[in-house]
Each structure stands twice: as structure tokens, then as C-alpha cells.
Amino acid sequence: MIYNLNFFTQYGQFYVVDKGTDGETDDLEFWSDAALHERLACENGILGVSIENDYCTVMGEMEILNSPPVNEDPNADHIVEASIEIKSGTLEIQDCPLSSVIQTVALENGSYRVRASSYNLDEAHQGIDDQMPIDRYRIEIWKESFSARRVLKQWISNY
């Protein structure tokens, strides 16, 4: 199933969360240098996804898959994966800093892989008349054994 994402967030991030998890997302260990570089922070039950635009807007989609994606999208600027354990039966997309629930999805408890693909990152800071962001985000989630964060394609900023 595909869910459209279009919401306000701040501090250049949003969260993929196992419902009820109270992670320390403001901790320097959550947004370590590696997490900032790889554009994905990981803690037990919560992932932080970096966004690039200055409009504090996330636009994109989330899809729950029955199996891992066959290929990486060649149009993506950055692709990173990490695992999340679902213990509550509900996955949430939350904004920052209020952790307001944007989207909920019922999932069977277990270990899931989350792939965050980012698009149009080089253009995210260009001025736009209607102030709509150019960058887009695609979150893909499927059931898979737990494994460490892994960058499949690294974006290098042009500024």
C-alpha cells in the first residue's frame, strides 16, 4: 500500500517510529556525525530521516512492500537503509519536534527494513515563487531480519 506524505516538520528531519517509543532524538548520539552524513539516525524503535529543503516540508510517499525492492531507484540522489523493530503493531510517521503523528500503519510485530530514498537534493535550496519544495522522499518498508544501517548511494552536497 502507498501513502502520500505532505506535511510540515522542523529541524530538517522527520521520524519513522514504532508506536509508543520514546527515543532520545535530541541526543547527540542519535544525530551523530555518521548519521548526519548518511542522512539517517537510528535508535531502538525510531529512525530519523534528514530532509534538505528550507521550507520545513516533507513531500513524497511511503510504501509497505511484501518483499525487498528488486532494484535501487537510479533517479535517487541518496539511498540509505536501516532496521526497525515493531513491537506495538503500529508504525508511525512523526514530525519534528512535536512528534505529531502524521501517518499510522498497522504492521505485524517483527523486524522491518526501512529504505529512505531522497530526490532533487541539489535543487532543494533554490528559490521558488510558490515556496514549494523540490526535494522528495520515498520510504519503503518490508519485513526483514535486523541489520545495521547501510548507505546504498551517498549524496555529496554541491554547496
TIRO-2110 file (N, C-alpha, C; in Angstrom, 1 decimal):
// TIRO-2110
0.8, -1.2, 0.0, N, 1, A
0.0, 0.0, 0.0, CA, 1, A
0.9, 1.2, 0.0, C, 1, A
0.5, 2.3, -0.7, N, 2, A
1.2, 3.5, -0.8, CA, 2, A
0.5, 4.6, -0.1, C, 2, A
1.2, 5.4, 0.7, N, 3, A
0.7, 6.5, 1.5, CA, 3, A
1.4, 7.8, 1.0, C, 3, A
0.7, 8.8, 0.7, N, 4, A
1.3, 10.1, 0.3, CA, 4, A
1.7, 10.8, 1.5, C, 4, A
2.9, 11.5, 1.4, N, 5, A
3.4, 12.3, 2.5, CA, 5, A
3.5, 13.7, 2.1, C, 5, A
2.9, 14.6, 2.8, N, 6, A
2.9, 16.0, 2.6, CA, 6, A
2.6, 16.7, 3.9, C, 6, A
3.7, 17.1, 4.7, N, 7, A
3.5, 17.6, 6.0, CA, 7, A
4.6, 18.6, 6.4, C, 7, A
4.3, 19.3, 7.4, N, 8, A
5.3, 20.3, 8.0, CA, 8, A
6.1, 19.6, 9.1, C, 8, A
7.4, 19.9, 9.0, N, 9, A
8.3, 19.4, 10.1, CA, 9, A
9.4, 20.5, 10.3, C, 9, A
10.2, 20.3, 11.3, N, 10, A
11.2, 21.3, 11.5, CA, 10, A
12.6, 20.6, 11.8, C, 10, A
13.6, 21.4, 11.8, N, 11, A
15.0, 20.9, 12.1, CA, 11, A
15.5, 19.9, 11.1, C, 11, A
14.9, 20.0, 9.9, N, 12, A
15.4, 19.2, 8.8, CA, 12, A
15.3, 17.7, 9.0, C, 12, A
14.2, 17.2, 9.6, N, 13, A
14.1, 15.8, 9.9, CA, 13, A
12.6, 15.4, 10.2, C, 13, A
12.4, 14.1, 10.0, N, 14, A
11.1, 13.5, 10.4, CA, 14, A
11.4, 12.1, 10.9, C, 14, A
10.4, 11.5, 11.5, N, 15, A
10.7, 10.2, 12.2, CA, 15, A
9.8, 9.0, 11.6, C, 15, A
10.4, 7.8, 11.6, N, 16, A
9.7, 6.6, 11.4, CA, 16, A
9.8, 5.9, 12.7, C, 16, A
8.6, 5.6, 13.3, N, 17, A
8.6, 5.2, 14.8, CA, 17, A
7.7, 4.0, 15.0, C, 17, A
8.2, 3.1, 15.9, N, 18, A
7.3, 2.1, 16.5, CA, 18, A
6.5, 2.8, 17.5, C, 18, A
5.1, 2.7, 17.4, N, 19, A
4.2, 3.5, 18.2, CA, 19, A
4.6, 3.3, 19.7, C, 19, A
4.6, 4.4, 20.4, N, 20, A
4.9, 4.3, 21.9, CA, 20, A
6.3, 4.4, 22.2, C, 20, A
7.2, 4.4, 21.2, N, 21, A
8.6, 4.5, 21.5, CA, 21, A
8.9, 6.0, 21.9, C, 21, A
9.7, 6.1, 22.9, N, 22, A
10.1, 7.5, 23.4, CA, 22, A
11.6, 7.6, 23.3, C, 22, A
12.1, 7.8, 22.1, N, 23, A
13.5, 7.9, 21.9, CA, 23, A
14.1, 9.2, 22.2, C, 23, A
15.4, 9.3, 22.3, N, 24, A
16.1, 10.5, 22.6, CA, 24, A
16.6, 11.1, 21.3, C, 24, A
15.7, 11.7, 20.5, N, 25, A
16.1, 12.2, 19.2, CA, 25, A
16.8, 13.5, 19.3, C, 25, A
16.9, 14.1, 20.4, N, 26, A
17.7, 15.4, 20.5, CA, 26, A
19.1, 15.1, 21.1, C, 26, A
19.4, 13.8, 21.3, N, 27, A
20.7, 13.4, 21.8, CA, 27, A
21.7, 13.4, 20.7, C, 27, A
22.9, 13.9, 21.0, N, 28, A
24.0, 14.0, 20.0, CA, 28, A
24.4, 12.6, 19.5, C, 28, A
24.1, 11.6, 20.2, N, 29, A
24.4, 10.2, 19.7, CA, 29, A
23.4, 9.8, 18.7, C, 29, A
22.2, 10.3, 18.8, N, 30, A
21.2, 10.0, 17.7, CA, 30, A
21.6, 10.6, 16.4, C, 30, A
21.8, 11.9, 16.4, N, 31, A
22.3, 12.6, 15.2, CA, 31, A
23.8, 12.7, 15.3, C, 31, A
24.5, 11.6, 15.3, N, 32, A
26.0, 11.5, 15.3, CA, 32, A
26.5, 12.1, 13.9, C, 32, A
27.8, 12.3, 13.9, N, 33, A
28.4, 12.7, 12.6, CA, 33, A
28.1, 11.7, 11.5, C, 33, A
28.1, 10.4, 11.8, N, 34, A
27.8, 9.4, 10.8, CA, 34, A
26.4, 9.5, 10.4, C, 34, A
25.5, 9.7, 11.3, N, 35, A
24.0, 9.7, 11.0, CA, 35, A
23.8, 11.0, 10.1, C, 35, A
24.4, 12.1, 10.5, N, 36, A
24.2, 13.3, 9.7, CA, 36, A
24.7, 13.1, 8.2, C, 36, A
25.9, 12.5, 8.1, N, 37, A
26.5, 12.3, 6.8, CA, 37, A
25.6, 11.3, 6.0, C, 37, A
25.1, 10.2, 6.7, N, 38, A
24.4, 9.2, 6.0, CA, 38, A
22.9, 9.5, 5.9, C, 38, A
22.5, 10.6, 6.5, N, 39, A
21.1, 11.2, 6.4, CA, 39, A
20.0, 10.3, 7.1, C, 39, A
20.4, 9.5, 8.0, N, 40, A
19.5, 8.6, 8.7, CA, 40, A
20.1, 8.3, 10.1, C, 40, A
19.3, 8.7, 11.2, N, 41, A
19.7, 8.4, 12.5, CA, 41, A
18.9, 7.2, 13.0, C, 41, A
19.5, 6.4, 13.9, N, 42, A
18.9, 5.1, 14.3, CA, 42, A
19.0, 5.0, 15.8, C, 42, A
17.8, 4.6, 16.4, N, 43, A
17.8, 4.3, 17.8, CA, 43, A
16.7, 3.2, 18.0, C, 43, A
16.7, 2.5, 19.1, N, 44, A
15.7, 1.5, 19.3, CA, 44, A
14.3, 2.0, 19.1, C, 44, A
13.6, 1.5, 18.0, N, 45, A
12.2, 1.9, 17.8, CA, 45, A
12.0, 3.2, 17.1, C, 45, A
13.1, 3.9, 16.7, N, 46, A
12.9, 5.1, 16.0, CA, 46, A
14.0, 5.4, 15.0, C, 46, A
13.6, 5.9, 13.8, N, 47, A
14.6, 6.3, 12.8, CA, 47, A
14.3, 7.8, 12.5, C, 47, A
15.4, 8.5, 12.3, N, 48, A
15.3, 9.9, 11.9, CA, 48, A
15.7, 10.1, 10.5, C, 48, A
14.9, 10.7, 9.6, N, 49, A
15.2, 10.9, 8.2, CA, 49, A
15.5, 12.3, 8.0, C, 49, A
16.7, 12.7, 7.4, N, 50, A
17.0, 14.1, 7.1, CA, 50, A
16.3, 14.5, 5.8, C, 50, A
15.8, 15.8, 5.9, N, 51, A
15.3, 16.4, 4.7, CA, 51, A
16.2, 17.6, 4.3, C, 51, A
16.2, 18.1, 3.1, N, 52, A
17.1, 19.1, 2.7, CA, 52, A
16.5, 20.5, 2.5, C, 52, A
15.2, 20.6, 2.2, N, 53, A
14.7, 21.9, 1.9, CA, 53, A
14.6, 22.8, 3.1, C, 53, A
14.5, 24.1, 2.9, N, 54, A
14.3, 25.2, 3.9, CA, 54, A
12.9, 25.5, 4.2, C, 54, A
11.9, 24.8, 3.5, N, 55, A
10.5, 25.1, 3.7, CA, 55, A
9.9, 24.3, 4.8, C, 55, A
10.7, 23.4, 5.5, N, 56, A
10.2, 22.5, 6.6, CA, 56, A
9.0, 21.7, 6.1, C, 56, A
9.1, 21.2, 4.9, N, 57, A
8.0, 20.4, 4.3, CA, 57, A
8.6, 19.1, 3.8, C, 57, A
7.9, 18.0, 4.1, N, 58, A
8.2, 16.7, 3.6, CA, 58, A
7.1, 16.4, 2.5, C, 58, A
7.6, 16.1, 1.3, N, 59, A
6.7, 15.7, 0.2, CA, 59, A
7.3, 14.4, -0.3, C, 59, A
6.4, 13.4, -0.5, N, 60, A
6.8, 12.1, -1.1, CA, 60, A
5.8, 11.1, -0.8, C, 60, A
6.3, 9.9, -0.5, N, 61, A
5.4, 8.7, -0.3, CA, 61, A
6.1, 7.7, 0.5, C, 61, A
5.3, 6.9, 1.1, N, 62, A
5.7, 5.7, 1.9, CA, 62, A
5.0, 4.5, 1.3, C, 62, A
5.7, 3.4, 1.1, N, 63, A
5.1, 2.2, 0.6, CA, 63, A
5.5, 1.0, 1.5, C, 63, A
4.5, 0.2, 1.8, N, 64, A
4.7, -1.0, 2.6, CA, 64, A
4.8, -2.1, 1.5, C, 64, A
5.9, -2.8, 1.5, N, 65, A
6.2, -3.9, 0.5, CA, 65, A
6.0, -5.3, 1.1, C, 65, A
5.7, -6.2, 0.2, N, 66, A
5.7, -7.6, 0.6, CA, 66, A
7.0, -8.3, 0.6, C, 66, A
8.0, -7.7, -0.1, N, 67, A
9.4, -8.2, -0.2, CA, 67, A
10.3, -7.1, -0.5, C, 67, A
11.6, -7.3, -0.3, N, 68, A
12.6, -6.2, -0.6, CA, 68, A
12.4, -5.7, -2.0, C, 68, A
12.7, -4.4, -2.2, N, 69, A
12.7, -3.9, -3.6, CA, 69, A
13.8, -4.6, -4.4, C, 69, A
13.5, -4.8, -5.7, N, 70, A
14.4, -5.5, -6.6, CA, 70, A
15.6, -4.7, -6.9, C, 70, A
15.4, -3.4, -7.1, N, 71, A
16.5, -2.5, -7.5, CA, 71, A
16.4, -1.2, -6.7, C, 71, A
17.5, -0.5, -6.7, N, 72, A
17.6, 0.8, -6.2, CA, 72, A
17.2, 1.8, -7.3, C, 72, A
16.4, 2.8, -7.0, N, 73, A
16.0, 3.8, -8.0, CA, 73, A
17.2, 4.6, -8.5, C, 73, A
17.6, 4.5, -9.8, N, 74, A
18.7, 5.3, -10.3, CA, 74, A
18.5, 6.8, -10.3, C, 74, A
17.3, 7.2, -10.1, N, 75, A
17.0, 8.7, -10.1, CA, 75, A
17.2, 9.3, -8.7, C, 75, A
17.3, 8.4, -7.7, N, 76, A
17.5, 8.9, -6.3, CA, 76, A
18.9, 9.5, -6.2, C, 76, A
19.0, 10.6, -5.4, N, 77, A
20.3, 11.2, -5.1, CA, 77, A
21.0, 10.5, -3.9, C, 77, A
20.2, 10.0, -3.0, N, 78, A
20.7, 9.4, -1.8, CA, 78, A
19.8, 8.2, -1.4, C, 78, A
20.4, 7.1, -1.0, N, 79, A
19.6, 5.9, -0.6, CA, 79, A
20.3, 5.3, 0.6, C, 79, A
19.5, 5.2, 1.7, N, 80, A
20.0, 4.6, 2.9, CA, 80, A
19.0, 3.7, 3.5, C, 80, A
19.4, 2.6, 4.2, N, 81, A
18.5, 1.7, 4.8, CA, 81, A
18.9, 1.4, 6.3, C, 81, A
18.0, 1.1, 7.1, N, 82, A
18.2, 0.7, 8.4, CA, 82, A
17.0, -0.2, 8.9, C, 82, A
17.2, -0.8, 10.0, N, 83, A
16.1, -1.7, 10.5, CA, 83, A
15.4, -1.1, 11.7, C, 83, A
14.2, -1.5, 11.9, N, 84, A
13.4, -1.0, 13.0, CA, 84, A
12.6, -2.2, 13.5, C, 84, A
12.5, -2.4, 14.8, N, 85, A
11.7, -3.4, 15.4, CA, 85, A
10.3, -2.9, 15.8, C, 85, A
9.3, -3.5, 15.2, N, 86, A
7.9, -3.1, 15.6, CA, 86, A
7.4, -4.1, 16.7, C, 86, A
7.1, -3.5, 17.8, N, 87, A
6.6, -4.3, 19.0, CA, 87, A
5.2, -3.9, 19.3, C, 87, A
4.7, -2.8, 18.8, N, 88, A
3.4, -2.3, 19.1, CA, 88, A
2.3, -2.7, 18.1, C, 88, A
2.7, -3.2, 17.0, N, 89, A
1.8, -3.5, 15.9, CA, 89, A
1.4, -2.3, 15.1, C, 89, A
2.1, -1.1, 15.3, N, 90, A
1.8, 0.1, 14.6, CA, 90, A
3.1, 0.9, 14.3, C, 90, A
3.3, 1.2, 13.0, N, 91, A
4.3, 2.1, 12.6, CA, 91, A
3.8, 3.5, 12.4, C, 91, A
4.5, 4.5, 12.9, N, 92, A
4.0, 5.9, 12.7, CA, 92, A
5.1, 6.7, 12.0, C, 92, A
4.6, 7.7, 11.2, N, 93, A
5.4, 8.8, 10.7, CA, 93, A
5.1, 10.0, 11.5, C, 93, A
6.2, 10.6, 12.1, N, 94, A
6.0, 11.7, 13.0, CA, 94, A
6.8, 12.9, 12.5, C, 94, A
6.3, 14.1, 12.9, N, 95, A
7.1, 15.3, 12.6, CA, 95, A
8.1, 15.6, 13.7, C, 95, A
8.8, 16.6, 13.5, N, 96, A
9.8, 17.1, 14.5, CA, 96, A
9.5, 18.6, 14.7, C, 96, A
9.5, 19.1, 15.9, N, 97, A
9.9, 18.5, 17.2, CA, 97, A
8.8, 18.0, 18.0, C, 97, A
7.6, 18.1, 17.6, N, 98, A
6.4, 17.8, 18.4, CA, 98, A
6.1, 16.3, 18.4, C, 98, A
6.6, 15.5, 17.5, N, 99, A
6.3, 14.1, 17.3, CA, 99, A
4.9, 13.9, 17.1, C, 99, A
4.2, 14.8, 16.4, N, 100, A
2.8, 14.7, 16.0, CA, 100, A
2.8, 13.5, 15.0, C, 100, A
1.7, 12.7, 15.1, N, 101, A
1.6, 11.6, 14.2, CA, 101, A
1.0, 12.0, 12.9, C, 101, A
1.7, 11.8, 11.9, N, 102, A
1.3, 12.2, 10.5, CA, 102, A
0.5, 11.0, 9.8, C, 102, A
1.1, 9.8, 10.0, N, 103, A
0.5, 8.6, 9.3, CA, 103, A
0.7, 7.4, 10.3, C, 103, A
-0.3, 6.6, 10.3, N, 104, A
-0.1, 5.3, 11.1, CA, 104, A
-0.4, 4.2, 10.1, C, 104, A
0.3, 3.1, 10.3, N, 105, A
0.2, 1.9, 9.5, CA, 105, A
0.2, 0.7, 10.5, C, 105, A
-0.8, -0.2, 10.4, N, 106, A
-0.8, -1.4, 11.2, CA, 106, A
0.2, -2.4, 10.5, C, 106, A
1.1, -2.9, 11.3, N, 107, A
2.1, -3.9, 10.9, CA, 107, A
2.2, -5.0, 11.9, C, 107, A
2.4, -6.2, 11.4, N, 108, A
2.6, -7.3, 12.2, CA, 108, A
3.9, -7.1, 13.0, C, 108, A
4.0, -7.4, 14.3, N, 109, A
5.2, -7.2, 15.0, CA, 109, A
6.3, -8.0, 14.4, C, 109, A
7.5, -7.4, 14.5, N, 110, A
8.7, -8.1, 14.0, CA, 110, A
9.7, -7.0, 13.5, C, 110, A
10.8, -7.5, 12.9, N, 111, A
11.8, -6.7, 12.3, CA, 111, A
11.5, -6.3, 10.9, C, 111, A
11.7, -5.0, 10.6, N, 112, A
11.5, -4.4, 9.3, CA, 112, A
12.7, -3.7, 8.8, C, 112, A
12.8, -3.6, 7.5, N, 113, A
13.9, -2.8, 6.9, CA, 113, A
13.2, -1.6, 6.3, C, 113, A
13.8, -0.4, 6.5, N, 114, A
13.3, 0.8, 6.0, CA, 114, A
14.3, 1.4, 5.1, C, 114, A
13.9, 1.7, 3.8, N, 115, A
14.8, 2.3, 2.8, CA, 115, A
14.3, 3.7, 2.6, C, 115, A
15.1, 4.7, 2.8, N, 116, A
14.8, 6.1, 2.6, CA, 116, A
15.6, 6.6, 1.3, C, 116, A
14.8, 6.9, 0.3, N, 117, A
15.4, 7.4, -0.9, CA, 117, A
15.1, 8.9, -1.0, C, 117, A
16.1, 9.7, -1.4, N, 118, A
15.9, 11.2, -1.4, CA, 118, A
16.2, 11.6, -2.9, C, 118, A
15.4, 12.6, -3.3, N, 119, A
15.4, 13.1, -4.7, CA, 119, A
15.6, 14.6, -4.7, C, 119, A
16.2, 15.1, -5.8, N, 120, A
16.3, 16.5, -6.1, CA, 120, A
17.0, 17.3, -4.9, C, 120, A
18.0, 16.7, -4.3, N, 121, A
18.6, 17.4, -3.2, CA, 121, A
19.4, 18.6, -3.6, C, 121, A
20.1, 18.5, -4.7, N, 122, A
20.9, 19.7, -5.2, CA, 122, A
20.0, 20.9, -5.4, C, 122, A
18.8, 20.7, -5.8, N, 123, A
17.9, 21.9, -6.1, CA, 123, A
17.0, 22.3, -4.9, C, 123, A
17.2, 21.7, -3.8, N, 124, A
16.3, 21.9, -2.6, CA, 124, A
16.4, 23.3, -2.1, C, 124, A
17.5, 24.0, -2.3, N, 125, A
17.7, 25.4, -1.7, CA, 125, A
17.5, 26.5, -2.8, C, 125, A
17.0, 26.1, -3.9, N, 126, A
16.8, 27.1, -5.0, CA, 126, A
15.5, 27.8, -4.7, C, 126, A
15.5, 29.1, -4.9, N, 127, A
14.3, 29.9, -4.7, CA, 127, A
13.2, 29.5, -5.6, C, 127, A
12.0, 29.4, -5.0, N, 128, A
10.8, 29.0, -5.8, CA, 128, A
9.7, 30.0, -5.5, C, 128, A
9.0, 30.5, -6.5, N, 129, A
8.0, 31.5, -6.3, CA, 129, A
6.9, 31.1, -5.4, C, 129, A
6.4, 29.9, -5.6, N, 130, A
5.3, 29.4, -4.7, CA, 130, A
5.7, 28.7, -3.4, C, 130, A
7.0, 28.7, -3.2, N, 131, A
7.6, 28.2, -2.0, CA, 131, A
7.2, 26.7, -1.7, C, 131, A
7.2, 26.0, -2.8, N, 132, A
7.0, 24.5, -2.6, CA, 132, A
8.4, 23.9, -2.8, C, 132, A
8.7, 22.9, -1.9, N, 133, A
10.0, 22.3, -2.0, CA, 133, A
10.1, 21.4, -3.3, C, 133, A
11.4, 21.3, -3.7, N, 134, A
11.7, 20.5, -4.9, CA, 134, A
12.1, 19.1, -4.5, C, 134, A
12.7, 19.0, -3.3, N, 135, A
13.2, 17.7, -2.9, CA, 135, A
12.0, 16.8, -2.5, C, 135, A
12.2, 15.5, -2.7, N, 136, A
11.1, 14.5, -2.5, CA, 136, A
11.7, 13.3, -1.7, C, 136, A
10.9, 12.6, -1.0, N, 137, A
11.4, 11.4, -0.2, CA, 137, A
10.4, 10.2, -0.4, C, 137, A
11.1, 9.1, -0.5, N, 138, A
10.3, 7.8, -0.7, CA, 138, A
10.8, 6.9, 0.4, C, 138, A
9.9, 6.4, 1.2, N, 139, A
10.2, 5.5, 2.3, CA, 139, A
9.5, 4.1, 1.9, C, 139, A
10.4, 3.1, 1.8, N, 140, A
9.9, 1.7, 1.5, CA, 140, A
10.2, 0.9, 2.8, C, 140, A
9.2, 0.1, 3.1, N, 141, A
9.3, -0.8, 4.3, CA, 141, A
8.9, -2.2, 4.0, C, 141, A
9.7, -3.1, 4.5, N, 142, A
9.3, -4.6, 4.3, CA, 142, A
9.9, -5.4, 5.4, C, 142, A
9.3, -6.5, 5.6, N, 143, A
9.7, -7.4, 6.7, CA, 143, A
11.1, -8.0, 6.4, C, 143, A
12.0, -7.9, 7.3, N, 144, A
13.4, -8.5, 7.1, CA, 144, A
14.1, -8.5, 8.4, C, 144, A
15.1, -9.5, 8.5, N, 145, A
15.9, -9.6, 9.7, CA, 145, A
16.6, -8.3, 9.9, C, 145, A
16.9, -8.1, 11.2, N, 146, A
17.6, -6.9, 11.6, CA, 146, A
19.0, -6.8, 11.1, C, 146, A
19.4, -5.7, 10.6, N, 147, A
20.8, -5.4, 10.2, CA, 147, A
21.1, -4.0, 10.3, C, 147, A
22.4, -3.6, 10.3, N, 148, A
22.9, -2.3, 10.6, CA, 148, A
22.5, -1.3, 9.4, C, 148, A
22.6, 0.0, 9.7, N, 149, A
22.3, 1.0, 8.7, CA, 149, A
23.4, 0.8, 7.6, C, 149, A
22.9, 1.0, 6.4, N, 150, A
23.8, 0.9, 5.2, CA, 150, A
23.4, 1.9, 4.2, C, 150, A
24.4, 2.6, 3.7, N, 151, A
24.2, 3.6, 2.6, CA, 151, A
24.3, 2.8, 1.3, C, 151, A
23.3, 2.9, 0.4, N, 152, A
23.4, 2.3, -0.9, CA, 152, A
23.9, 3.3, -2.0, C, 152, A
23.6, 4.6, -1.7, N, 153, A
24.0, 5.6, -2.6, CA, 153, A
24.2, 6.9, -1.8, C, 153, A
25.4, 7.5, -1.8, N, 154, A
25.7, 8.6, -1.0, CA, 154, A
25.6, 9.9, -1.8, C, 154, A
24.9, 10.9, -1.3, N, 155, A
24.8, 12.2, -1.9, CA, 155, A
25.9, 13.1, -1.4, C, 155, A
26.5, 13.8, -2.2, N, 156, A
27.5, 14.8, -1.8, CA, 156, A
27.0, 16.2, -2.2, C, 156, A
26.8, 17.0, -1.2, N, 157, A
26.3, 18.4, -1.4, CA, 157, A
27.1, 19.2, -2.4, C, 157, A
26.5, 20.0, -3.3, N, 158, A
27.2, 20.9, -4.2, CA, 158, A
27.4, 22.2, -3.6, C, 158, A
27.1, 22.4, -2.4, N, 159, A
27.3, 23.8, -1.7, CA, 159, A
28.0, 23.6, -0.4, C, 159, A
END
